[in-house]
Amino acid sequence: MKHWIEAARVRTLPLSVSGIIVGSFYALSSPTDEVLTPTQVFSWKIFGLLILTTIGLQVLSNFANDYGDGVKGTDNEDRVGPKRAIQSGVITPAAMKRAVIITAFLTFLSAVALIYTSFHFKYFYYSVVFLILGIMAIASAIRYTVGKGAYGYRGYGDLFVFVFFGLVSTFGSYFMFAKELNWLLFLPSIAIGFLSVGVLNLNNMRDEESDRKAGKNTIVVKMGGAAAKKYHFFLVISAMILVLIFAFLNDFHFDQYIFVVAYFPLVGHLITVYKNQNPKLLDPELKKLAISTFLLSVLLALCLIFFLSDLVVNYV
């Protein structure tokens, strides 16, 4: 059990639910076009299924990455980060493959339960669209490193993370509550997507040398370490600016800007990356950026809840 927990890479789970938290609590704090109060829009059952499905998708991705990189030989003695399960021999490729299949099946069941709970039979077309998105997410999580045409080996991993852990996670979770579009939410959706890509970019910066040797052509391998560092600054700084714009356009009160507390570790992280000369020393920064992103999402969600008090007064 210890080895399976390690293979699931629990430290990545808070990052994966960051978008869910923001999208869900934005639904709780925002009235819809229908005559509904925010508490009628929000559902803890939907929220729980969103978290469960997203965690399943993240664990699936971690298992699949362990399997794909393990059987391809990418995880070898040149790898800088913690040893993975197949690489260290504590879990066999066959056992990991079974785990991928089982996790994919359970995640699919969770997604179906989520879609039914959110839309029932009233919104059939919405159900079809989200079912397709769910299948695409599961397939993409597996195909990142598994198979001859694994897109992670061609530099498309950033796109997958941005779309599914940024746009779909944040904007999609809001839609499952409100059943409508809110274009302002694209700002934090893009921001969380950028920060999630930043974590992947750090991972690829750390593993640039070993990935190049193994033929894993990530964006970092393609553009080089110097350009990847500038790309990283763009991702993190743009995310910070987008959240500030989101707060301004939503008329946040002064005390609702408490989310900027999360900017301090983000700025500290950027300073560390700027000064870094040895990519191998970037490994601790992965956890720092992931936790900072989670902290930002939680604080932003709390700020949205504070805004709810004014809305409730108006409804009453």
C-alpha positions in Angstrom: 0.0 0.0 0.0 2.9 2.3 0.8 4.3 1.9 -2.7 0.9 2.5 -4.4 0.4 5.7 -2.4 3.8 6.9 -3.5 3.0 6.0 -7.1 -0.2 8.0 -6.8 2.0 11.0 -6.0 -0.2 12.5 -3.3 1.6 15.8 -3.4 0.1 16.5 -6.9 -3.5 16.2 -5.7 -4.0 19.7 -4.2 -2.9 21.3 -7.4 -5.4 19.2 -9.4 -8.4 20.3 -7.4 -7.5 24.0 -7.4 -9.6 24.8 -10.5 -12.5 22.8 -9.0 -12.4 24.9 -5.8 -12.5 28.3 -7.7 -15.1 27.3 -10.2 -17.4 25.7 -7.6 -17.3 28.5 -5.1 -17.8 31.1 -7.8 -21.0 29.3 -8.6 -21.9 29.6 -4.9 -21.2 33.3 -4.9 -22.8 34.2 -8.2 -26.5 34.5 -9.2 -27.6 33.0 -12.5 -29.9 34.2 -15.2 -32.6 32.0 -13.6 -34.4 33.2 -10.5 -32.2 31.2 -8.1 -30.3 32.1 -5.0 -26.6 31.1 -5.0 -27.3 28.4 -2.4 -29.8 26.9 -4.9 -27.2 26.8 -7.6 -24.5 25.2 -5.5 -24.6 21.5 -4.5 -22.2 19.8 -2.1 -23.0 16.5 -3.8 -21.8 17.8 -7.2 -18.8 19.4 -5.5 -17.8 16.1 -3.9 -18.1 14.2 -7.2 -16.1 16.9 -8.9 -13.3 16.5 -6.4 -13.5 12.7 -6.6 -13.4 12.7 -10.4 -10.5 15.1 -10.6 -8.5 13.2 -8.1 -9.2 10.0 -10.0 -8.0 11.7 -13.2 -4.8 13.0 -11.5 -4.0 9.6 -10.0 -4.7 7.9 -13.4 -2.3 10.4 -15.0 0.4 9.6 -12.4 0.0 5.8 -12.7 0.1 6.1 -16.5 3.1 8.3 -16.5 4.9 5.9 -14.2 4.0 3.0 -16.6 4.7 4.8 -19.8 8.1 6.3 -18.8 9.0 3.0 -17.0 8.5 0.7 -19.9 10.1 3.1 -22.3 13.2 3.4 -20.1 12.9 7.2 -19.7 13.0 6.7 -15.9 16.6 5.6 -15.5 19.6 6.5 -13.5 19.8 9.9 -15.2 16.5 11.0 -13.8 16.8 13.7 -11.1 13.5 13.5 -9.2 12.3 10.8 -6.8 12.5 7.3 -8.2 9.2 6.0 -9.6 7.6 2.7 -8.8 8.5 0.8 -11.9 11.9 2.3 -12.1 12.7 1.2 -8.5 11.2 -2.2 -9.0 8.7 -2.0 -6.2 5.7 -2.4 -8.6 5.9 -4.5 -11.8 4.8 -3.0 -15.2 2.0 -5.6 -15.4 0.6 -4.5 -12.0 0.9 -0.9 -12.9 -0.9 -1.5 -16.2 -3.8 -3.2 -14.3 -3.9 -0.2 -12.0 -4.2 2.2 -14.9 -7.1 0.2 -16.3 -8.9 0.0 -12.9 -8.3 3.6 -12.2 -9.6 4.7 -15.6 -12.7 2.6 -15.1 -13.4 4.0 -11.6 -12.8 7.6 -12.8 -15.2 7.0 -15.7 -17.9 5.8 -13.3 -17.3 8.8 -11.1 -17.6 11.1 -14.1 -20.9 9.5 -15.2 -22.3 9.9 -11.6 -21.2 13.5 -11.7 -22.8 14.2 -15.0 -26.1 12.5 -14.0 -26.2 14.3 -10.7 -25.6 17.7 -12.3 -27.7 17.4 -15.4 -30.1 14.4 -14.9 -32.2 14.0 -18.1 -33.2 17.7 -18.2 -30.0 18.8 -20.0 -29.3 15.9 -22.3 -27.0 17.8 -24.7 -24.9 19.1 -21.8 -24.6 15.5 -20.6 -23.3 14.4 -24.0 -20.8 17.2 -24.2 -19.4 16.5 -20.7 -19.3 12.8 -21.3 -17.2 13.4 -24.3 -14.9 15.7 -22.3 -14.6 13.1 -19.6 -13.6 10.4 -22.1 -11.1 12.7 -23.7 -9.6 13.6 -20.3 -9.2 9.9 -19.4 -7.7 9.1 -22.7 -5.4 12.1 -22.6 -4.2 11.2 -19.1 -3.2 7.8 -20.4 -1.8 8.8 -23.7 0.6 11.4 -22.2 3.4 8.8 -22.0 1.8 5.5 -22.9 2.0 4.2 -26.5 4.2 4.9 -29.5 2.4 8.1 -30.2 2.5 9.5 -26.7 2.0 13.2 -27.0 4.1 14.0 -23.9 7.1 12.9 -26.0 6.2 15.4 -28.6 5.8 18.5 -26.4 2.0 18.6 -26.1 1.8 17.9 -22.4 1.5 21.6 -21.5 -1.6 21.9 -23.7 -3.3 18.9 -22.0 -2.6 20.3 -18.5 -3.8 23.8 -19.5 -7.0 22.6 -21.0 -8.1 20.0 -18.5 -6.6 21.3 -15.2 -7.3 24.9 -16.1 -10.2 25.6 -18.5 -12.2 22.4 -18.1 -11.5 22.1 -14.3 -12.5 25.7 -13.4 -14.9 26.8 -16.1 -16.4 23.3 -16.4 -17.1 22.9 -12.7 -18.9 26.3 -12.6 -21.0 25.3 -15.6 -22.1 22.0 -13.9 -23.7 24.1 -11.2 -25.0 27.1 -13.0 -25.8 25.6 -16.4 -24.7 28.8 -18.1 -21.5 30.6 -19.3 -19.8 33.3 -17.3 -17.0 34.8 -19.3 -15.3 36.5 -16.4 -14.4 33.0 -15.0 -12.1 32.5 -18.0 -9.6 34.8 -16.2 -9.0 32.5 -13.2 -9.4 29.5 -15.4 -6.5 30.6 -17.6 -4.6 31.6 -14.5 -4.9 28.2 -12.8 -4.1 26.6 -16.1 -0.9 28.6 -16.4 0.2 27.8 -12.9 -0.5 24.1 -13.5 1.5 24.2 -16.7 4.2 25.9 -14.6 4.5 22.9 -12.4 4.9 20.7 -15.4 7.4 23.1 -16.9 9.5 23.0 -13.7 9.4 19.2 -13.8 10.6 19.3 -17.5 13.3 21.9 -16.7 14.6 19.6 -13.9 14.6 16.6 -16.2 15.8 18.4 -19.4 19.1 16.5 -19.7 17.6 13.0 -19.0 14.6 13.7 -21.2 16.8 14.7 -24.1 18.8 11.5 -23.8 15.6 9.4 -23.7 14.1 11.1 -26.7 11.3 12.7 -24.7 10.9 16.0 -26.6 9.1 18.2 -24.1 8.8 21.9 -24.7 11.8 22.5 -22.5 13.9 20.1 -24.6 12.7 21.8 -27.8 13.3 25.4 -26.6 16.2 25.0 -24.2 16.6 25.8 -20.6 17.1 29.5 -20.9 13.9 30.0 -23.0 12.0 27.6 -20.7 12.9 29.9 -17.7 11.4 32.9 -19.5 8.4 30.8 -20.4 8.0 30.0 -16.7 8.1 33.6 -15.7 5.4 34.3 -18.3 3.2 31.6 -16.9 3.4 32.6 -13.3 3.3 36.4 -13.7 0.5 36.2 -16.2 -1.5 34.1 -13.8 -1.0 36.6 -11.0 -2.1 39.5 -13.2 -5.2 37.6 -14.5 -6.5 36.9 -11.0 -6.1 40.6 -10.1 -8.0 41.6 -13.2 -10.7 39.1 -12.2 -11.0 40.6 -8.7 -11.2 44.1 -10.1 -13.9 43.3 -12.7 -15.9 41.6 -9.9 -15.8 44.7 -7.7 -14.0 43.0 -4.9 -14.0 44.9 -1.6 -10.7 45.8 -0.1 -10.7 42.9 2.4 -11.5 40.5 -0.5 -8.0 41.0 -1.9 -6.6 38.7 0.8 -5.7 36.2 -1.9 -2.6 38.3 -2.7 -1.1 36.6 0.3 -0.4 33.7 -2.0 1.6 36.0 -4.2 4.4 36.1 -1.7 5.5 32.5 -2.1 4.9 32.8 -5.8 7.3 35.8 -6.0 9.8 33.9 -3.8 9.5 31.0 -6.1 10.3 33.2 -9.2 13.3 34.6 -7.4 14.6 31.1 -6.8 14.1 30.0 -10.4 15.7 33.2 -11.6 18.9 32.6 -9.6 19.0 28.9 -10.3 21.9 27.6 -12.4 21.5 23.9 -11.8 18.1 22.5 -13.0 18.6 19.5 -10.7 18.0 21.8 -7.7 14.6 22.8 -8.9 12.8 19.7 -7.6 11.7 21.3 -4.3 10.2 24.2 -6.2 7.6 21.8 -7.7 5.9 21.3 -4.4 6.2 25.0 -3.5 4.5 26.1 -6.7 1.8 23.4 -6.4 1.0 24.4 -2.8 1.1 28.1 -3.7 -1.5 27.5 -6.5 -3.7 25.5 -4.1 -3.4 28.3 -1.5 -4.3 30.9 -4.1 -7.4 28.9 -5.1 -8.5 28.5 -1.5 -8.1 32.1 -0.6 -9.8 33.2 -3.8 -12.7 30.9 -3.0 -12.9 32.4 0.5 -13.0 35.9 -1.0 -15.9 34.8 -3.2 -17.8 33.5 -0.1 -17.3 36.8 1.6 -18.9 38.5 -1.4 -21.8 36.1 -0.9 -22.9 37.9 2.3 -23.9 41.0 0.3 -25.8 38.9 -2.2 -27.8 37.1 0.5 -28.8 40.4 2.0 -30.1 41.5 -1.4 -32.1 38.3 -1.9 -33.6 38.5 1.7 
